[in-house]
Amino acid sequence: MQIGMMDGYGNGMGSGIMGILWLIFWILIIIGLVLLIKYLWEGSGARMEQESALEILKKKYARGEINKEEFEEKKKDLL
């Protein structure tokens, strides 16, 4: 009795192609995870920078480093 090319043990051309496709699939998954982590990491830094200009100005005014006139003038420039 002769067993065909695809006898369930991975012999033949189809199993080689499937192995390559699985490898490509996992590579794409890993690249996607790395890019997602990078996006989330950089995104949190960007959010902190957006609030910082006005917050820094308010803190300087609260500490007495600038007077009310300077605060109002710089606030107008920011807004």
N, C-alpha and C positions, 0 to 999 in steps of 0.2 A: 504494500500500500504506500502510495506516494503522498506526501504532505505538501500542500500548496505554499506559495511564497508568504502568505500572511497566515501563519499557523498559530498566532497568539503569543509568540515569544519575541516579537520585535524584529523578525527577519524581514528583509525587503526594504524597498525605497521609502515607503510610507512612514516607517518608524524613525528614520533619520530626519525627515522633514518635520515630523511632530516634535522631535527633540529640539530642533533648532527653533521652532515656533514657541515652545515652552521657555526656552532660554531667552528669546527676545521679549516674551511676555513679562518675565520676572525682571529683566533689565529695565523695561519701561516702568514697571511698578516701583522699583527702587529709585529711578530718576524722578518719578512723580513725587514720591515721598520727600526726597531731598529738596526739590523745588518748593514744595508746600511748606516745609520747615523753614527754608530760607525766606519765603514770602512772609510768613507769620513773624519771624524774628525781626526782619527789617520793618515790617508794618508797625510793630509796637514802638519802635524807636521814632518813626515818623509822627505817630500820634503825640508823643511826648514833646517833640519839637514844635508842633502847631500851637500848643497851649503855652509854651514857655515865654514868648516875647511879652505878652501882656502880664503874665504871672510874675515874671522877673521885674517888670516895671512896678507892679503893685508891691512886691516885696521890698524893693529899694525905697519906695515911698514910706512904707510901714517902718522901715529901719531908720528913716530920717536921712538917707543918703541924698535924696532930692527933695526940693520943696514942692508945694502944691502947684505953683505956676509951671515948673518943669514937668511935673507929672501930667498936667492937663495938656500941655503942648505935645509931649511925646505920645500921649494917648491918642490925640487927634491924628498924628502921623501914622499910628498903627491901625487905626480904624478908618 
